[in-house]
Amino acid sequence: MKPGAWQFFSTLTGRLLVSAILWSLAALAIGGLALSFVFRSYVLSDVDQRLSMLIDTMVGISEISSDGVLRFNRPLFDQRFTTPYSGLYWQISEEGQDAFRSRSLWDYELDNDLEHRSFSIHFIEAEGPDGQRLRMAERDIILPEADRLFHYQVATDMVEVQSAIDRFNWMLVGALGLIMLTVTLALVLQVSYGLRPLRKIGRSLAEIRAGKESRIVGSWPHDLKPLAQEINALLDQNEQLVDRARTHVGNLAHALKTPLSVIQNDVEGKGDERSRRIAEQSKLILDHIDHHLKRARIAGGGSGKGLPIAERLQKLVRAVEIMTRDKGITYDLTCPKNLKFDGEKQDFDEVLGNLIDNAGKWAKAHVVVKAISVEDNRRAFLEIRVEDDGPGVPVGELETLFERGRRLDERVPGTGLGLSIVRDIVEMYGGSAHLDRSALGGLTAIIRLPAKVA
């Protein structure tokens, strides 16, 4: 079975449909078997009743002649008793005497069990003339005119009866198949209609995640309304918790920065080892505070309308170009005008500002920034590459650059927090960030961020 089929059976729709169809199929199969059995029983009961009536008729017209021979005082009306191998036969047997039988048997004699006596009628199936399969009624009778025991038998060929049963079974299979098809279509419609509100909730959550909506809105069935209300309440609570956490982080950062600034001012300019160590550790604490304050400010959600990135990239490239004007670096920017970032402006500026600034610090003469649209897991993304022609980094050390505070060259100014912030923001948006060797000879930073599709 193909993987797509397994995925369908693992869904709620697939499970409901398969279970309902299997139960319906089982019910129809059991019902069909029951109807077939009832019809067969009815047909056989009708055959047995006719055979029983024929035996009663044969007993009624039987008499013993003056010479002691069993005869009928009038013939049986069914002409099939006179046609050889017609499929309807009778026979009367007596111990030590030739059997008295219908002309339809011709030269064939029915099997009779004269050793076991039974005065009640019973029915059996036996082999008949010309390979026919017979349904036979048997009964032992003692006629009033003679103190002798006679074994009465009447039989009919079952080929027509079996043909009628087979025709009924085929008609039953066709009818049940049509019913099953109708039931399956009804189940598909029922499940599709019944699960529509759940799919609507899924779409609403996707719109909330994409920033198109802030809450689940619309009318819902009575049993799903509490679910929608609870989801909205959870969104409200989450917003309150995030706002509260950001406020606490900001308050803590500002509360710590003031005494740290005082400490730095007190030890600034002093040449002793103790003051220098205090200044270094104070600066390190401030760097960590800035790092976590930036993380707390990451929005990490859709912006609703989307942020056009072409203009933002131009401003960021221009700003870094001004800062590195003395190095004479050339900046090449390629970005379609219709590309939009599905997120907040400050997050985009933080990510690309760090990457372009880092490329400008290390580049010798050339920086390339290129943005394109890509599809990943059925979701639209922006892929932005920032390349430089700097000295580059050994492949084995590329991943270590994302570690907080990691710097491979202390001669270049910086805190080592930029790439760590970049990865934090990108992953918050469900994107990816990694580094590679550039065709220009330096480093390539490749990030993917969610795109806004019109």
VOPAGU-2260 file (C-alpha; in pm, 1 decimal, decimal comma):
REM VOPAGU-2260
SITE   aa  ch    i         X         Y         Z
SITE  MET   A    0       0,0       0,0       0,0
SITE  LYS   A    1     129,8     345,3     -89,0
SITE  PRO   A    2     238,7     581,3     194,3
SITE  GLY   A    3     -40,0     822,7     102,4
SITE  ALA   A    4    -300,0     553,0     170,3
SITE  TRP   A    5    -149,1     482,7     512,6
SITE  GLN   A    6    -159,3     853,9     590,7
SITE  PHE   A    7    -528,2     863,7     497,6
SITE  PHE   A    8    -610,5     568,3     724,1
SITE  SER   A    9    -427,4     737,0    1011,2
SITE  THR   A   10    -648,5    1047,0     985,2
SITE  LEU   A   11    -970,1    1091,3    1179,7
SITE  THR   A   12   -1166,9    1094,8     853,7
SITE  GLY   A   13   -1002,9     771,6     738,7
SITE  ARG   A   14   -1062,5     596,4    1070,3
SITE  LEU   A   15   -1429,4     696,7    1083,2
SITE  LEU   A   16   -1490,7     595,8     722,5
SITE  VAL   A   17   -1306,1     263,6     743,4
SITE  SER   A   18   -1469,7     161,3    1072,3
SITE  ALA   A   19   -1817,6     261,3     951,6
SITE  ILE   A   20   -1772,3      87,4     614,4
SITE  LEU   A   21   -1640,2    -230,2     778,5
SITE  TRP   A   22   -1930,8    -241,0    1024,4
SITE  SER   A   23   -2179,6    -176,2     742,9
SITE  LEU   A   24   -2017,3    -445,1     529,8
SITE  ALA   A   25   -2031,3    -693,8     816,6
SITE  ALA   A   26   -2395,9    -608,7     890,7
SITE  LEU   A   27   -2496,9    -643,7     525,2
SITE  ALA   A   28   -2302,8    -970,5     491,5
SITE  ILE   A   29   -2470,7   -1117,9     799,4
SITE  GLY   A   30   -2808,1    -990,5     681,1
SITE  GLY   A   31   -2749,4   -1134,4     334,1
SITE  LEU   A   32   -2654,9   -1475,6     473,0
SITE  ALA   A   33   -2962,4   -1469,4     696,9
SITE  LEU   A   34   -3192,1   -1376,7     405,1
SITE  SER   A   35   -3037,5   -1648,2     186,9
SITE  PHE   A   36   -3086,1   -1906,0     461,1
SITE  VAL   A   37   -3446,3   -1798,0     523,5
SITE  PHE   A   38   -3529,0   -1808,8     151,7
SITE  ARG   A   39   -3372,6   -2154,7     112,3
SITE  SER   A   40   -3559,8   -2278,7     419,3
SITE  TYR   A   41   -3884,3   -2138,0     283,4
SITE  VAL   A   42   -3834,5   -2299,4     -58,4
SITE  LEU   A   43   -3745,4   -2636,5      94,5
SITE  SER   A   44   -4040,3   -2610,5     331,0
SITE  ASP   A   45   -4268,3   -2548,8      35,1
SITE  VAL   A   46   -4118,7   -2848,4    -151,5
SITE  ASP   A   47   -4157,0   -3068,6     158,9
SITE  GLN   A   48   -4517,1   -2958,9     200,9
SITE  ARG   A   49   -4601,4   -3052,3    -157,8
SITE  LEU   A   50   -4425,7   -3389,0    -120,9
SITE  SER   A   51   -4615,2   -3452,6     201,9
SITE  MET   A   52   -4946,3   -3373,5      30,2
SITE  LEU   A   53   -4856,9   -3611,7    -253,8
SITE  ILE   A   54   -4791,7   -3893,8      -7,2
SITE  ASP   A   55   -5125,5   -3822,9     162,8
SITE  THR   A   56   -5294,9   -3831,6    -179,3
SITE  MET   A   57   -5120,4   -4158,0    -268,2
SITE  VAL   A   58   -5235,6   -4316,2      58,0
SITE  GLY   A   59   -5587,4   -4192,5      -4,8
SITE  ILE   A   60   -5618,9   -4352,2    -349,9
SITE  SER   A   61   -5441,2   -4674,2    -255,4
SITE  GLU   A   62   -5641,2   -5001,5    -232,0
SITE  ILE   A   63   -5578,8   -5371,7    -225,3
SITE  SER   A   64   -5731,4   -5565,6    -514,3
SITE  SER   A   65   -5904,9   -5902,4    -478,5
SITE  ASP   A   66   -5584,4   -6078,1    -569,5
SITE  GLY   A   67   -5395,2   -5890,1    -287,2
SITE  VAL   A   68   -5208,0   -5647,6    -513,1
SITE  LEU   A   69   -5172,2   -5276,0    -422,6
SITE  ARG   A   70   -5327,9   -5048,3    -683,8
SITE  PHE   A   71   -5452,6   -4688,9    -717,7
SITE  ASN   A   72   -5825,9   -4648,0    -761,0
SITE  ARG   A   73   -5760,6   -4334,6    -970,8
SITE  PRO   A   74   -5446,7   -4189,2   -1132,4
SITE  LEU   A   75   -5245,4   -3893,8    -996,5
SITE  PHE   A   76   -5324,4   -3582,4   -1197,7
SITE  ASP   A   77   -4965,7   -3454,6   -1250,2
SITE  GLN   A   78   -4857,4   -3563,8   -1599,1
SITE  ARG   A   79   -4492,9   -3563,3   -1496,5
SITE  PHE   A   80   -4551,9   -3894,6   -1318,7
SITE  THR   A   81   -4602,1   -4052,7   -1662,7
SITE  THR   A   82   -4305,3   -3888,0   -1842,1
SITE  PRO   A   83   -3973,2   -4080,1   -1808,3
SITE  TYR   A   84   -3714,7   -3900,1   -1599,7
SITE  SER   A   85   -3938,9   -3595,3   -1570,1
SITE  GLY   A   86   -3810,5   -3509,5   -1222,3
SITE  LEU   A   87   -4121,0   -3615,4   -1026,8
SITE  TYR   A   88   -4146,6   -3974,4    -905,2
SITE  TRP   A   89   -4330,1   -4202,5    -664,8
SITE  GLN   A   90   -4267,2   -4552,5    -546,0
SITE  ILE   A   91   -4436,9   -4796,5    -303,6
SITE  SER   A   92   -4225,9   -5084,0    -174,8
SITE  GLU   A   93   -4319,7   -5399,3      18,0
SITE  GLU   A   94   -4100,5   -5664,4     175,1
SITE  GLY   A   95   -4048,7   -5952,4     -70,8
SITE  GLN   A   96   -4243,7   -5786,9    -353,9
SITE  ASP   A   97   -4152,2   -5587,1    -662,9
SITE  ALA   A   98   -4183,2   -5212,2    -612,9
SITE  PHE   A   99   -4493,1   -5038,1    -740,7
SITE  ARG   A  100   -4360,2   -4717,4    -902,4
SITE  SER   A  101   -4447,9   -4436,0   -1140,2
SITE  ARG   A  102   -4383,2   -4460,1   -1513,0
SITE  SER   A  103   -4155,5   -4156,4   -1481,1
SITE  LEU   A  104   -3898,0   -4379,5   -1309,6
SITE  TRP   A  105   -3894,1   -4601,6   -1619,3
SITE  ASP   A  106   -3633,6   -4868,0   -1544,5
SITE  TYR   A  107   -3495,0   -4698,7   -1231,0
SITE  GLU   A  108   -3586,5   -4794,8    -876,2
SITE  LEU   A  109   -3550,1   -4563,9    -578,7
SITE  ASP   A  110   -3343,6   -4679,7    -286,0
SITE  ASN   A  111   -3562,3   -4789,6       4,7
SITE  ASP   A  112   -3475,7   -4880,8     358,0
SITE  LEU   A  113   -3728,1   -5151,6     451,6
SITE  GLU   A  114   -3537,1   -5259,6     760,0
SITE  HIS   A  115   -3597,8   -4939,9     954,4
SITE  ARG   A  116   -3959,8   -4852,4     993,9
SITE  SER   A  117   -4093,7   -4500,3    1044,4
SITE  PHE   A  118   -4462,5   -4415,7    1049,5
SITE  SER   A  119   -4390,7   -4042,6    1058,4
SITE  ILE   A  120   -4293,7   -3866,3     739,6
SITE  HIS   A  121   -3931,2   -3766,4     695,4
SITE  PHE   A  122   -3731,6   -3604,1     418,9
SITE  ILE   A  123   -3394,8   -3692,0     267,8
SITE  GLU   A  124   -3185,9   -3609,8     -37,2
SITE  ALA   A  125   -3082,0   -3899,6    -259,7
SITE  GLU   A  126   -2943,5   -3987,4    -600,6
SITE  GLY   A  127   -3204,6   -4023,7    -873,9
SITE  PRO   A  128   -3223,9   -4137,5   -1235,3
SITE  ASP   A  129   -3001,5   -3972,6   -1494,8
SITE  GLY   A  130   -2777,1   -3828,1   -1219,4
SITE  GLN   A  131   -3056,9   -3613,8   -1074,2
SITE  ARG   A  132   -3041,2   -3492,6    -716,4
SITE  LEU   A  133   -3375,3   -3567,5    -551,2
SITE  ARG   A  134   -3560,2   -3433,2    -251,3
SITE  MET   A  135   -3754,8   -3734,6    -118,1
SITE  ALA   A  136   -4035,2   -3782,1     133,8
SITE  GLU   A  137   -4074,8   -4128,2     295,2
SITE  ARG   A  138   -4331,5   -4285,7     521,0
SITE  ASP   A  139   -4439,3   -4637,2     625,1
SITE  ILE   A  140   -4813,9   -4708,7     601,1
SITE  ILE   A  141   -5034,7   -5006,9     704,4
SITE  LEU   A  142   -5348,6   -5003,6     488,8
SITE  PRO   A  143   -5678,2   -5104,6     651,7
SITE  GLU   A  144   -5758,4   -5365,9     382,7
SITE  ALA   A  145   -5439,0   -5562,3     447,9
SITE  ASP   A  146   -5226,5   -5636,1     746,6
SITE  ARG   A  147   -4911,7   -5548,5     551,7
SITE  LEU   A  148   -4654,9   -5272,0     572,5
SITE  PHE   A  149   -4597,4   -5048,4     268,9
SITE  HIS   A  150   -4309,6   -4800,7     226,7
SITE  TYR   A  151   -4430,3   -4490,6      42,4
SITE  GLN   A  152   -4180,8   -4262,2    -135,0
SITE  VAL   A  153   -4229,8   -3951,8    -346,3
SITE  ALA   A  154   -3940,9   -3745,4    -485,1
SITE  THR   A  155   -3875,5   -3436,1    -694,9
SITE  ASP   A  156   -3568,7   -3317,0    -882,4
SITE  MET   A  157   -3399,4   -3023,7    -703,1
SITE  VAL   A  158   -3246,0   -2865,1   -1013,7
SITE  GLU   A  159   -3525,2   -2609,6   -1057,2
SITE  VAL   A  160   -3540,1   -2541,6    -686,4
SITE  GLN   A  161   -3163,2   -2491,7    -667,7
SITE  SER   A  162   -3177,7   -2270,6    -976,2
SITE  ALA   A  163   -3438,9   -2052,9    -805,1
SITE  ILE   A  164   -3223,2   -2032,3    -491,2
SITE  ASP   A  165   -2916,7   -1937,4    -698,4
SITE  ARG   A  166   -3110,8   -1667,1    -885,0
SITE  PHE   A  167   -3230,9   -1527,6    -553,8
SITE  ASN   A  168   -2876,1   -1528,6    -411,8
SITE  TRP   A  169   -2737,9   -1342,0    -713,9
SITE  MET   A  170   -3018,2   -1087,9    -696,1
SITE  LEU   A  171   -2950,5   -1056,0    -322,3
SITE  VAL   A  172   -2578,7    -996,7    -382,9
SITE  GLY   A  173   -2658,2    -729,5    -643,5
SITE  ALA   A  174   -2909,4    -558,1    -417,1
SITE  LEU   A  175   -2676,9    -566,0    -116,6
SITE  GLY   A  176   -2390,4    -438,2    -332,2
SITE  LEU   A  177   -2605,0    -144,8    -443,3
SITE  ILE   A  178   -2705,9     -81,0     -82,7
SITE  MET   A  179   -2339,3     -95,2      24,7
SITE  LEU   A  180   -2244,0     154,7    -245,0
SITE  THR   A  181   -2523,6     387,1    -136,0
SITE  VAL   A  182   -2429,7     348,8     230,6
SITE  THR   A  183   -2061,7     419,0     150,4
SITE  LEU   A  184   -2149,6     738,1     -37,6
SITE  ALA   A  185   -2377,5     841,4     249,4
SITE  LEU   A  186   -2097,8     774,2     500,3
SITE  VAL   A  187   -1849,8     979,3     297,5
SITE  LEU   A  188   -2092,9    1270,7     285,9
SITE  GLN   A  189   -2181,0    1230,6     653,0
SITE  VAL   A  190   -1819,6    1217,7     772,8
SITE  SER   A  191   -1717,7    1502,1     541,7
SITE  TYR   A  192   -2004,5    1719,1     662,6
SITE  GLY   A  193   -1961,1    1617,5    1026,3
SITE  LEU   A  194   -1587,2    1692,6    1036,0
SITE  ARG   A  195   -1614,6    2020,7     846,1
SITE  PRO   A  196   -1618,3    2230,4    1167,5
SITE  LEU   A  197   -1294,5    2060,7    1283,4
SITE  ARG   A  198   -1128,0    2139,9     951,8
SITE  LYS   A  199   -1253,7    2496,0     987,7
SITE  ILE   A  200   -1091,8    2518,0    1331,5
SITE  GLY   A  201    -767,3    2387,9    1178,7
SITE  ARG   A  202    -778,8    2657,9     910,3
SITE  SER   A  203    -852,6    2921,7    1172,8
SITE  LEU   A  204    -549,8    2812,7    1376,6
SITE  ALA   A  205    -333,8    2824,9    1062,6
SITE  GLU   A  206    -455,9    3180,1     995,1
SITE  ILE   A  207    -377,4    3276,9    1354,8
SITE  ARG   A  208     -27,5    3131,0    1321,8
SITE  ALA   A  209      17,4    3315,2     989,7
SITE  GLY   A  210     -90,4    3641,9    1150,7
SITE  LYS   A  211    -407,3    3683,4     944,6
SITE  GLU   A  212    -630,6    3649,4    1248,4
SITE  SER   A  213    -579,7    3690,8    1619,0
SITE  ARG   A  214    -869,1    3475,7    1741,9
SITE  ILE   A  215   -1096,5    3192,8    1627,9
SITE  VAL   A  216   -1413,1    3356,0    1497,0
SITE  GLY   A  217   -1734,1    3225,9    1343,5
SITE  SER   A  218   -2033,6    3016,2    1441,2
SITE  TRP   A  219   -1969,9    2664,3    1567,7
SITE  PRO   A  220   -2182,3    2360,4    1651,5
SITE  HIS   A  221   -2291,3    2343,1    2012,5
SITE  ASP   A  222   -2046,6    2065,0    2104,8
SITE  LEU   A  223   -1746,6    2243,8    1943,3
SITE  LYS   A  224   -1821,4    2589,8    2078,9
SITE  PRO   A  225   -1648,3    2518,5    2415,1
SITE  LEU   A  226   -1335,6    2407,5    2223,7
SITE  ALA   A  227   -1321,0    2733,0    2027,2
SITE  GLN   A  228   -1376,9    2933,5    2346,1
SITE  GLU   A  229   -1101,0    2746,8    2528,8
SITE  ILE   A  230    -856,3    2801,4    2240,9
SITE  ASN   A  231    -931,8    3174,6    2240,3
SITE  ALA   A  232    -891,4    3184,6    2618,0
SITE  LEU   A  233    -557,1    3004,5    2583,4
SITE  LEU   A  234    -443,0    3259,5    2322,5
SITE  ASP   A  235    -542,4    3544,7    2553,7
SITE  GLN   A  236    -356,7    3386,8    2844,7
SITE  ASN   A  237     -49,3    3324,9    2630,0
SITE  GLU   A  238     -40,4    3687,5    2517,3
SITE  GLN   A  239     -70,1    3804,2    2875,5
SITE  LEU   A  240     208,6    3572,8    2989,3
SITE  VAL   A  241     438,7    3680,7    2704,7
SITE  ASP   A  242     371,8    4049,8    2770,0
SITE  ARG   A  243     427,5    3998,0    3141,6
SITE  ALA   A  244     751,9    3808,4    3080,8
SITE  ARG   A  245     880,8    4075,0    2842,7
SITE  THR   A  246     795,1    4344,3    3093,4
SITE  HIS   A  247     973,6    4160,7    3374,9
SITE  VAL   A  248    1280,4    4096,0    3158,5
SITE  GLY   A  249    1291,3    4459,1    3051,8
SITE  ASN   A  250    1249,3    4584,2    3408,8
SITE  LEU   A  251    1519,5    4347,9    3533,3
SITE  ALA   A  252    1755,9    4449,9    3253,4
SITE  HIS   A  253    1712,1    4819,3    3321,1
SITE  ALA   A  254    1742,2    4762,8    3695,3
SITE  LEU   A  255    2073,0    4582,7    3647,3
SITE  LYS   A  256    2214,4    4819,8    3386,3
SITE  THR   A  257    2209,0    5122,6    3617,2
SITE  PRO   A  258    2428,4    4978,7    3898,0
SITE  LEU   A  259    2654,7    4813,1    3639,0
SITE  SER   A  260    2703,3    5146,7    3464,5
SITE  VAL   A  261    2793,7    5302,7    3799,6
SITE  ILE   A  262    3047,9    5026,1    3861,2
SITE  GLN   A  263    3198,4    5071,6    3514,7
SITE  ASN   A  264    3225,3    5447,9    3566,4
SITE  ASP   A  265    3398,4    5395,0    3900,5
SITE  VAL   A  266    3666,6    5165,3    3761,0
SITE  GLU   A  267    3704,3    5337,9    3423,7
SITE  GLY   A  268    4050,0    5485,8    3374,9
SITE  LYS   A  269    4210,0    5298,8    3663,8
SITE  GLY   A  270    4510,6    5096,7    3558,4
SITE  ASP   A  271    4526,9    4837,2    3833,6
SITE  GLU   A  272    4453,9    4469,8    3760,8
SITE  ARG   A  273    4152,9    4451,8    3993,5
SITE  SER   A  274    3977,3    4749,0    3826,9
SITE  ARG   A  275    4048,5    4608,0    3481,7
SITE  ARG   A  276    3900,3    4271,9    3578,7
SITE  ILE   A  277    3590,7    4439,0    3725,6
SITE  ALA   A  278    3542,5    4640,7    3404,3
SITE  GLU   A  279    3571,8    4328,4    3187,6
SITE  GLN   A  280    3321,7    4130,4    3394,7
SITE  SER   A  281    3079,6    4425,7    3407,4
SITE  LYS   A  282    3092,4    4453,8    3029,0
SITE  LEU   A  283    3033,9    4078,6    2996,5
SITE  ILE   A  284    2727,0    4104,8    3222,6
SITE  LEU   A  285    2591,9    4393,4    3014,5
SITE  ASP   A  286    2644,0    4190,9    2694,9
SITE  HIS   A  287    2445,8    3901,2    2838,3
SITE  ILE   A  288    2170,7    4136,9    2949,6
SITE  ASP   A  289    2150,7    4283,4    2597,8
SITE  HIS   A  290    2140,0    3932,6    2449,5
SITE  HIS   A  291    1848,6    3813,5    2662,2
SITE  LEU   A  292    1668,7    4145,9    2634,5
SITE  LYS   A  293    1677,5    4111,8    2255,5
SITE  ARG   A  294    1551,2    3753,3    2280,6
SITE  ALA   A  295    1262,7    3867,3    2498,8
SITE  ARG   A  296    1165,8    4127,7    2238,7
SITE  ILE   A  297    1141,7    3875,1    1954,0
SITE  ALA   A  298     783,0    3884,2    1829,2
SITE  GLY   A  299     792,3    3549,9    1651,0
SITE  GLY   A  300     452,4    3585,9    1488,1
SITE  GLY   A  301     292,0    3686,3    1161,5
SITE  SER   A  302     256,2    4052,6    1082,4
SITE  GLY   A  303     -80,5    4031,2     911,9
SITE  LYS   A  304     -15,0    4227,3     591,4
SITE  GLY   A  305     344,8    4112,0     557,1
SITE  LEU   A  306     663,9    4315,3     547,9
SITE  PRO   A  307     805,9    4408,5     202,1
SITE  ILE   A  308    1173,1    4316,2     236,9
SITE  ALA   A  309    1325,3    4486,2     -69,8
SITE  GLU   A  310    1309,5    4832,1      88,9
SITE  ARG   A  311    1428,0    4700,5     427,3
SITE  LEU   A  312    1728,5    4528,4     271,4
SITE  GLN   A  313    1821,3    4843,4      80,4
SITE  LYS   A  314    1819,9    5047,8     403,5
SITE  LEU   A  315    2020,9    4787,0     593,8
SITE  VAL   A  316    2278,6    4752,6     314,2
SITE  ARG   A  317    2306,7    5131,0     289,2
SITE  ALA   A  318    2362,4    5162,8     665,3
SITE  VAL   A  319    2642,6    4901,8     667,6
SITE  GLU   A  320    2791,2    5051,8     352,1
SITE  ILE   A  321    2824,4    5388,5     526,4
SITE  MET   A  322    2991,5    5224,8     829,8
SITE  THR   A  323    3246,3    5043,8     606,9
SITE  ARG   A  324    3300,6    5327,0     361,5
SITE  ASP   A  325    3672,6    5346,8     440,5
SITE  LYS   A  326    3722,7    4981,7     330,9
SITE  GLY   A  327    3581,5    5045,2     -20,0
SITE  ILE   A  328    3353,9    4741,0     -14,2
SITE  THR   A  329    3105,0    4685,3    -297,5
SITE  TYR   A  330    2758,2    4565,7    -196,1
SITE  ASP   A  331    2536,8    4380,9    -450,2
SITE  LEU   A  332    2169,3    4338,8    -357,8
SITE  THR   A  333    1923,9    4121,5    -551,6
SITE  CYS   A  334    1565,9    4105,3    -421,1
SITE  PRO   A  335    1230,1    4086,7    -606,7
SITE  LYS   A  336    1000,2    4370,2    -505,7
SITE  ASN   A  337     702,7    4143,1    -435,6
SITE  LEU   A  338     871,3    3939,2    -160,3
SITE  LYS   A  339     719,2    3986,2     184,9
SITE  PHE   A  340     827,9    3858,7     524,7
SITE  ASP   A  341     551,0    3712,0     740,1
SITE  GLY   A  342     674,1    3863,4    1064,0
SITE  GLU   A  343     772,8    4178,3    1249,6
SITE  LYS   A  344     997,6    4454,0    1113,4
SITE  GLN   A  345    1224,8    4468,0    1419,7
SITE  ASP   A  346    1290,1    4094,0    1399,7
SITE  PHE   A  347    1379,0    4112,6    1030,4
SITE  ASP   A  348    1608,1    4411,2    1088,2
SITE  GLU   A  349    1778,2    4231,3    1377,5
SITE  VAL   A  350    1848,2    3919,7    1167,6
SITE  LEU   A  351    1961,8    4081,9     843,5
SITE  GLY   A  352    2132,3    4371,4    1019,9
SITE  ASN   A  353    2356,3    4128,4    1207,4
SITE  LEU   A  354    2431,8    3921,1     897,0
SITE  ILE   A  355    2510,6    4214,6     667,2
SITE  ASP   A  356    2710,6    4388,6     940,1
SITE  ASN   A  357    2908,9    4069,5    1000,5
SITE  ALA   A  358    2977,3    4033,6     624,9
SITE  GLY   A  359    3089,6    4398,1     604,7
SITE  LYS   A  360    3336,6    4349,2     895,7
SITE  TRP   A  361    3506,8    4051,0     735,4
SITE  ALA   A  362    3479,6    4125,7     361,4
SITE  LYS   A  363    3781,4    4241,9     165,8
SITE  ALA   A  364    3604,4    4408,1    -124,9
SITE  HIS   A  365    3273,3    4240,5    -205,8
SITE  VAL   A  366    2944,2    4148,3     -28,9
SITE  VAL   A  367    2648,3    3985,4    -206,2
SITE  VAL   A  368    2294,2    3982,1     -64,1
SITE  LYS   A  369    2036,0    3778,2    -255,5
SITE  ALA   A  370    1673,4    3697,7    -164,2
SITE  ILE   A  371    1448,3    3442,5    -337,4
SITE  SER   A  372    1119,3    3264,7    -269,2
SITE  VAL   A  373    1120,6    2887,8    -200,2
SITE  GLU   A  374     872,7    2616,9    -102,8
SITE  ASP   A  375     946,7    2396,1     197,9
SITE  ASN   A  376     698,6    2143,1     340,9
SITE  ARG   A  377     408,7    2307,9     155,8
SITE  ARG   A  378     489,0    2645,8     313,9
SITE  ALA   A  379     630,6    2950,8     144,4
SITE  PHE   A  380     967,4    3074,0     270,6
SITE  LEU   A  381    1215,2    3350,2     193,9
SITE  GLU   A  382    1570,8    3231,4     144,2
SITE  ILE   A  383    1825,9    3507,6     191,6
SITE  ARG   A  384    2197,5    3456,1     128,3
SITE  VAL   A  385    2462,3    3696,8     255,4
SITE  GLU   A  386    2810,0    3623,8     111,1
SITE  ASP   A  387    3146,7    3790,8     154,2
SITE  ASP   A  388    3496,6    3749,0      10,9
SITE  GLY   A  389    3668,4    3752,6     349,2
SITE  PRO   A  390    3908,1    3493,8     490,9
SITE  GLY   A  391    3627,0    3248,4     564,4
SITE  VAL   A  392    3606,5    2989,9     840,8
SITE  PRO   A  393    3713,3    2622,2     841,7
SITE  VAL   A  394    3418,2    2394,1     772,1
SITE  GLY   A  395    3455,2    2218,8    1108,1
SITE  GLU   A  396    3413,3    2547,8    1297,1
SITE  LEU   A  397    3112,4    2689,0    1108,0
SITE  GLU   A  398    2851,1    2562,7    1352,4
SITE  THR   A  399    3042,2    2696,4    1654,4
SITE  LEU   A  400    2984,9    3054,5    1535,0
SITE  PHE   A  401    2620,5    3026,0    1646,8
SITE  GLU   A  402    2730,5    2972,7    2007,1
SITE  ARG   A  403    2664,5    3270,4    2231,9
SITE  GLY   A  404    2976,6    3481,7    2274,1
SITE  ARG   A  405    3180,1    3274,9    2026,4
SITE  ARG   A  406    3441,6    3480,4    1833,8
SITE  LEU   A  407    3713,9    3327,8    1618,6
SITE  ASP   A  408    3915,5    3650,3    1590,8
SITE  GLU   A  409    3929,6    3890,4    1887,2
SITE  ARG   A  410    4087,7    4161,6    1670,1
SITE  VAL   A  411    3756,7    4233,7    1497,0
SITE  PRO   A  412    3522,3    4434,7    1722,6
SITE  GLY   A  413    3201,7    4268,0    1842,7
SITE  THR   A  414    3045,8    4071,3    2126,7
SITE  GLY   A  415    2991,9    3739,1    1952,8
SITE  LEU   A  416    2618,3    3757,6    2026,6
SITE  GLY   A  417    2493,9    3851,8    1677,4
SITE  LEU   A  418    2473,6    3507,5    1516,0
SITE  SER   A  419    2324,2    3360,3    1831,1
SITE  ILE   A  420    2046,7    3619,2    1818,2
SITE  VAL   A  421    2001,7    3547,3    1444,4
SITE  ARG   A  422    1942,4    3176,1    1502,9
SITE  ASP   A  423    1709,5    3243,5    1798,6
SITE  ILE   A  424    1489,3    3472,4    1591,0
SITE  VAL   A  425    1488,8    3249,8    1281,0
SITE  GLU   A  426    1397,9    2935,7    1477,3
SITE  MET   A  427    1128,2    3129,6    1662,9
SITE  TYR   A  428     962,5    3179,2    1321,7
SITE  GLY   A  429    1001,5    2812,3    1227,2
SITE  GLY   A  430    1282,7    2885,6     983,2
SITE  SER   A  431    1644,9    2776,2     960,9
SITE  ALA   A  432    1989,6    2935,3     965,1
SITE  HIS   A  433    2323,4    2783,6     870,8
SITE  LEU   A  434    2664,8    2883,6     741,7
SITE  ASP   A  435    2867,8    2757,6     445,2
SITE  ARG   A  436    3175,2    2840,9     241,0
SITE  SER   A  437    3114,4    3112,0     -17,2
SITE  ALA   A  438    3205,0    3095,2    -385,6
SITE  LEU   A  439    3364,3    3437,0    -325,7
SITE  GLY   A  440    3610,8    3274,1     -88,4
SITE  GLY   A  441    3461,4    3385,9     242,0
SITE  LEU   A  442    3149,5    3295,0     434,8
SITE  THR   A  443    2786,8    3246,0     325,2
SITE  ALA   A  444    2501,5    3289,5     572,6
SITE  ILE   A  445    2179,7    3122,2     453,0
SITE  ILE   A  446    1853,3    3183,4     636,1
SITE  ARG   A  447    1494,3    3084,8     569,5
SITE  LEU   A  448    1205,2    3289,2     705,5
SITE  PRO   A  449     830,2    3247,2     642,9
SITE  ALA   A  450     703,8    3440,7     342,7
SITE  LYS   A  451     374,4    3620,2     314,5
SITE  VAL   A  452     174,7    3486,7      18,9
SITE  ALA   A  453     -81,0    3722,1    -132,5
